Amino acid sequence: MASLFTLPVTWSAALLAQQKLPRRPIPGTDDSLPVIGLGNSNAFRQGDVPGSTALIKLFHEQGGAYVDCSGDSRFVVANVAGSLGIGNDLFLGTYFTGDDESQMTENIQRLLEATGKDQLDLVHSYPEFAEPNWDMFRKWREEGLTRYIGVARHHEKFYGTMMDMMETGTVDFLQVNYSPLETAADQQVLPMALDKGVAVTINRPFINGEFFKRVRGHDLPEWAAEFDCESWAQFSLKFILSHPAVTCVLTETANPKHAIDNIGAGFGRLPDEKTRQRIVQYLNNL
Ligand SMILES: NC(=O)c1ccc[n+]([C@@H]2O[C@H](COP(=O)([O-])OP(=O)(O)OC[C@H]3O[C@@H](n4cnc5c(N)ncnc54)[C@H](OP(=O)(O)O)[C@@H]3O)[C@@H](O)[C@H]2O)c1
C-alpha cells in the first residue's frame, strides 16, 4: 500500500486503500474476474523483472487477477508470479499460435511450473489462425491444461470470424477492441457475446495511447464527477465498463501510478446510457 501515499488523496485512492477491485461473473460458471486487467506491458516485453514485479505486486494487492501476455512476456509474468507466490491468484491469459503442438505443450508445462498452477486459465489465438488452433485448444481444455479458450483481436475486419466462433460455441472468451473512440464492437459483436454467454475482455481502451493525445490540453468535463470519474483514463475505462457485455478491461501500462489510476476506474458509479452518448460526443468534438 505504500505506493498509494505518493498519489494525491483522491476519492478513488481512498477507496483503493480499503477495498479490492470489484469482480464480474464469467458467464455460465461460478467463477468471476476483477473488472480491470493488465495488458502485455512494456515491462514484461522488455524482460524488466524489477519493473514487472512492482507492477504485478501492486495489481495483486488491489485485487487484480487477469494478466494478458504473449511470446516471451508470459514467462516474465509467470516467473514473477511464482517468485511472489501468487501464481494461483492470477488469471493468466496467453496466446498460442501455429501448429507445433509439442513446442506449445512444452511451453504450457514451463508456465505451470513457473507459476505453481495446475492448469492455465485462458489460452487464446487470433481469428486468422481459426483452425487447427481451436481443435487443439478444445483438447487441452478436455485434458485440463486450460480452463478456458478464446479468440482475441483488435480490428473490425476480424469481427465476422469472431462472431462465427461465438455462434458455433467455439470460444468461452472473446477479446475485442472497444472504447469511446472505437465503438464498432457495440453494433453486433458485444450484443452477440451477451446473448451467447461469452465472457468479454476489452483491448485498446486507450487506442494504444492515441486517446491521451486526443485529450491532451483539455480539462475533464465537470459532469465526469457524476460517475465518479477523476481522470481521462477513467473517462474511457468507465465508458467501457458500463457496457453490460464487458467482463474485464485490459489496460497496458508500465507505470505504477497509471496502474493505480486505471484500477480506480473499477470503483464507484458508472455512466448511464445518456451519459455514455455524451462521452462519445464530447470526445468526438475535441
Ligand atoms: N489480441 C490482440 O490482437 C490485441 C491487440 C491489441 C492489444 N491487445 C491487448 O490489450 C492490451 C491493451 O491494449 P493496447 O496495447 O492497445 O494499450 P492501451 O491500454 O490502449 O494503451 C496503452 C498506452 O496508454 C498509456 N497509459 C495506460 N494507462 C494510462 C493512464 N492511466 N494515464 C496515462 N497513460 C496511460 C500507456 O503508457 P504508460 O506505459 O506510460 O502508462 C501506453 O502508452 C495489450 O497490452 C494487449 O494485452 C491484444
The ligand as a Gaussian input file, in Angstrom:
#p B3LYP/6-31G(d) Opt

LIG

0 1
 N       -5.117000      -9.798000     -29.268000
 C       -4.856000      -8.689000     -29.904000
 O       -4.912000      -8.641000     -31.128000
 C       -4.529000      -7.453000     -29.099000
 C       -4.329000      -6.240000     -29.772000
 C       -4.069000      -5.101000     -29.018000
 C       -3.987000      -5.184000     -27.633000
 N       -4.156000      -6.379000     -27.003000
 C       -4.093000      -6.479000     -25.517000
 O       -4.734000      -5.359000     -24.946000
 C       -3.843000      -4.657000     -24.093000
 C       -4.152000      -3.151000     -24.074000
 O       -4.294000      -2.573000     -25.383000
 P       -3.225000      -1.602000     -26.071000
 O       -2.000000      -2.352000     -26.298000
 O       -3.798000      -1.019000     -27.293000
 O       -2.908000      -0.498000     -24.955000
 P       -3.836000       0.624000     -24.240000
 O       -4.095000       0.120000     -22.855000
 O       -4.984000       1.031000     -25.092000
 O       -2.813000       1.872000     -24.191000
 C       -1.549000       1.769000     -23.604000
 C       -0.912000       3.158000     -23.586000
 O       -1.646000       4.013000     -22.686000
 C       -0.756000       4.541000     -21.680000
 N       -1.487000       4.550000     -20.404000
 C       -2.054000       3.486000     -19.751000
 N       -2.697000       3.877000     -18.651000
 C       -2.551000       5.229000     -18.568000
 C       -3.008000       6.222000     -17.654000
 N       -3.745000       5.901000     -16.590000
 N       -2.646000       7.517000     -17.884000
 C       -1.905000       7.870000     -18.956000
 N       -1.438000       6.974000     -19.880000
 C       -1.761000       5.661000     -19.678000
 C        0.442000       3.624000     -21.656000
 O        1.619000       4.321000     -21.325000
 P        2.392000       4.028000     -19.923000
 O        3.062000       2.688000     -20.050000
 O        3.323000       5.179000     -19.839000
 O        1.355000       4.033000     -18.846000
 C        0.502000       3.157000     -23.125000
 O        1.204000       4.093000     -23.904000
 C       -2.454000      -5.018000     -24.665000
 O       -1.460000      -4.844000     -23.713000
 C       -2.652000      -6.481000     -25.025000
 O       -2.552000      -7.287000     -23.864000
 C       -4.440000      -7.503000     -27.711000

